[in-house]
């Protein structure tokens, strides 16, 4: 049977943790929630803690108890909404889920651990008990990266989807994190890039989403190896002088049953109102940024990348959807804020909290907002009313410049029109991105937009890239 954690010396959660979590300002929740291998009263096992305030009962089920939904019951911790307990005999590699019996409508469900460090290989969806021990060798990089990430330093970012970038020579499969490391480093250095940016590597159930439908915000996808294998990849790139930027998705999450949605029989992580809680275009849930515990969850996820995986930058995906309530919505399908306009005030406040928190702990880590909107002050300091990002991954510039490139090639625009777009002034510190979105779904290559494989096409493309 799961055992209550007796007293503050044995529990993973102190009084300060509970206060900060419920206040929305806990930045390192992964240290106390989830599954943690440890010894309690001389017994080796694992402590478990999960937030499910509207559960009637919470059990841990796994291959260590024959997936029995009534054997290892967790205990509620005061009024925090957290359930916790210690199970002796649990070892690294054991699979588990939480059996959550809601106090509403007889709802019963088995959920993956929101704070799991490792997950099963999809389509299987259990969490995996794991530790994060790794001996890093990138001290030289870490002590010098502030200058390499400085806003005056040259930066050329190579964006890639790890699973489709290259396949193993002997079979049609993606490279593992460890296999990828030397091949990617050689290519990036040969091409003159300073940083790589990985499309999301957090666990996701649907491979076709390229990682943008995240189910495990603290677990790298098992498709390419273990957490330590990903650490090796980052470590290797750092030792070769290459910075690493992680794409991070706090804007939405998938509706798979084992995930965050309707977690304890209520809309815990997402808004209950579909006008605020569902992205129709992506068929996914939207985080409730006004809920303090959700803020703590997301802040801890971003900090986790910097703390544990030595991220040099975090690219925050789909920021526009967090800035405006009408993002991707038809008239009448969204609500004004309390001030009567379309700004997403809770999302804006969360983004400001994010940049402040990460910069406080890791001032050398770049925070990059992927944004297609004209919102003012994305890269302005918080004290000036801005959002505090270091850089704006400017999707608006990309879309405008690619349209001008194609129009120039087809004779519908002049070179001066292209020059106007490429040299238009910006109040932001921009990353001029040519993103993966623009080469997928039949949109075509840069050369194709410039007129094709002809002398004029090559000349126009060279001018555009210059």
FENMOLIN-V513417 format. One record per backbone hydrogen bond with DSSP energy under -1.0 kcal/mol. NH is the residue of the N-H (numbers start at 1). CO is the residue of the C=O. Records with the same first field share a line. If there is no record, write none. Layout:
# FENMOLIN-V513417
NH: CO + CO
This chain:
# FENMOLIN-V513417
3: 86
7: 5
10: 7
11: 7
18: 14
19: 15
20: 16
21: 17
22: 18
23: 19
24: 20
25: 20
31: 28
32: 29
33: 29
34: 49
36: 47
38: 45
40: 43
43: 40
45: 38
46: 87
47: 36
48: 85
49: 34
50: 83
52: 81
55: 52
56: 101
57: 101
59: 99
60: 72
61: 97
63: 95
65: 62
67: 62
68: 65
71: 68
74: 58
75: 84
77: 82
80: 77
83: 50
84: 75
85: 48
86: 3
87: 46
89: 44
90: 87
93: 129
94: 91
96: 127
97: 61
98: 111
99: 59
100: 109
101: 57
102: 107
103: 54
107: 104
109: 100
111: 98
112: 258
116: 113
120: 126
124: 121
127: 96
128: 118
129: 94
142: 138
143: 139
145: 141
148: 144
149: 145
153: 150
158: 195
160: 197
165: 161
168: 173
173: 171
175: 166
177: 224
180: 176
181: 177
184: 180
185: 181
186: 182
187: 183
188: 184
189: 185
190: 186
191: 187
193: 188
194: 156
195: 156
196: 243
197: 158
198: 245
199: 160
203: 219
209: 206
210: 207
212: 209
215: 203
216: 203
219: 216
221: 201
230: 226
231: 227
232: 228
233: 229
234: 230
235: 231
236: 232
237: 233
238: 234
239: 235
240: 236
241: 238
242: 237
243: 194
245: 196
246: 313
247: 198
248: 315
253: 285
259: 256
265: 262
268: 266
271: 286
276: 273
277: 273
278: 274
279: 284
283: 279
284: 279
285: 253
286: 277
288: 269
289: 287
291: 288
295: 291
296: 292
297: 293
298: 294
299: 295
300: 296
301: 297
302: 298
303: 299
304: 300
305: 301
306: 302
307: 303
308: 304
311: 305
312: 244
313: 244
314: 366
315: 246
316: 368
317: 248
319: 370
322: 319
324: 320
325: 342
327: 324
329: 326
333: 330
337: 341
340: 337
344: 323
345: 343
348: 344
349: 345
350: 346
351: 347
352: 348
353: 349
354: 350
355: 351
356: 352
357: 353
358: 354
359: 355
360: 356
361: 357
362: 358
365: 362
366: 312
368: 314
369: 391
370: 316
371: 393
384: 381
385: 382
386: 381
387: 377
388: 380
389: 378
390: 367
391: 367
392: 429
393: 369
394: 392 + 431
395: 371 + 393
398: 394
399: 395
400: 396
401: 397
402: 398
403: 399
404: 400
405: 401
406: 402
407: 403
408: 404
409: 405
410: 406
411: 408
412: 407
413: 407
418: 414
419: 415
420: 416
421: 417
422: 418
423: 419
424: 421
431: 392
433: 431
438: 435
439: 436
443: 440
449: 445
450: 446
451: 448
452: 447
454: 452
458: 454
459: 455
460: 456
461: 457
462: 458
463: 459
464: 460
465: 461
466: 462
